[in-house]
C-alpha cells in the first residue's frame, strides 16, 4: 500500500482527501456526542440520513431504519428514540408511520452543528496540517 501511494500520486491525493473527510466526520460525531442532547443528535442523524446539506437533492423519505438502529447510532435507548420521534411528529418535523418522511422544518428546529471548543479545533487543525505536509513529501 505504501509503495502504491508513493508511485501513484492521484491515488495518494484521493486517499489523503478521503482520510481527511473521514476524520472530519469522526470529529463532528465526537463533538455531537459530547456537546449535544439526545434530541439534537437524533435530529442530526435523521438529517444526515436524508442527505440534507449535500449538493444533490435531499431525500424526503428515508430508507427503512428501525428505532433500535437509530438508538445505536446516537448512543441512547430505543425508548428515548421513540419518545423523540413522537415529539418530532407532533411538532411537524417528520411524518412517521413505519417510514420516516422528513419535513424541511426539522432544519429550523434543531441545529445540526455545535461549535466545538477551541482545543478540539486546534488539535484537528494540527493533525490536518501534518497530513497535508506528509502528502506533499510523498
N, C-alpha and C positions, 0 to 999 in steps of 0.2 A: 504494500500500500504506500509506504514512504517513497519507494522508488518511482511508483506511478505518479505521485504528487510532485516529485522533483522533475520528472520528464514531461508531464502533461500540464502545461500552465493553465489551460482552460479548465481542466478537471480540478486543479488546486484552487483556482479562483471560485469555482462553483461550490467546492467543498467548504471553503472558508466562509462564503456567503451563507451557505446552509447552516453551518455551525453557529455563526453569529445570530442568524434569525432564530434558531432553536434556543440559543442562550437567552435572547430577548424574551421569548415566550415563557421559558422557565422562570426568568426573573419576574415577569408580570404575574405568573401564577403564584410565586412565593409572596410577592407583595400583596396580592389579592388575599391569600390565605392568612397572612399576618395582620392586615390592617382593615379588612372589610368584614362586615357582618355576613351571616349565612344568607340572608335575604339578598344582599348585593352580589354575593358570589354566585347564587343561583341565577340571578338576572343576567350577570355577565356570561355565565356558561350557556344560557339559552341564546343570548345574542351571538356568542361565538359559534354555536351550532347552526344558527340561522345565517351565519356569514355576514352579519352587519359590519360595515366598515371595510369590506373588500371592494375591489374595483368592479366586479360583476354584480348583478342584481342579487340582493339577499333573498334567501328562501323564506317564504312566509309559513310554509308547512314544514315542520321538522321531520326528519326520519323517525320512525318509531323507536322511542327510547323509554325505558322503564324508570320509575321513580327510584328504584334501587340503584340503577346505574348512575342517575343524576346525583344521588346521595354520595356514592363512592367518588364521583368526580369532584365534588365540592367539600368532601370531608365532613359529612354530617349523617344523620339518620334519615331513613325513608319517611318517618312520620313528620319530621321537620320539612322535608321537601314537599310532602302532601299539604301541610299547612300553608306554606308559601305559594304553592301552585294554586290553591283555592283562593288565597288572598289576591294573587295576580289576576285570576279570572274575575273576581268580584270588582277589582279596580279597572278592568277592561284592557289590561296589558296583553293578555293572551286569551285565546279560546282553547279550552281544554276538555275534550271528551274522548279519551283514548289516544288521540293525536294532538300535538301541540301546534296551534296556529299563532304566530307572533304578530302582534299589532305594533305599529311604529311608536305608539305611546310609551312602550317599555323603555325606549331610548331616553325619553324625557324624565321618566320616573326614577330610574336608578342609574347613576353614573357608572360607567364601566371601568374607570381607572382612578386610582387614588395616587397622589404624588408620593413617591417613596422618600424616606429620609435621605438626607444628603450623603450619609456614609455608604448606603447601599448603592446609590448612583455613582459615587466616586470609585467604589470597588469595581463596578461593572465597566465604567469608562476605562479604568486602568487595565482590566482584563481585555477589553476590546482593543485598546492600543497595542498591547502585547501581541495579540493575534494578528493584527494588521502588520506590525513590524515583522513578525515571523513569516507571514505570507510574502512579504516583499524580499525577504532573504532567500526564499526557495528558488 
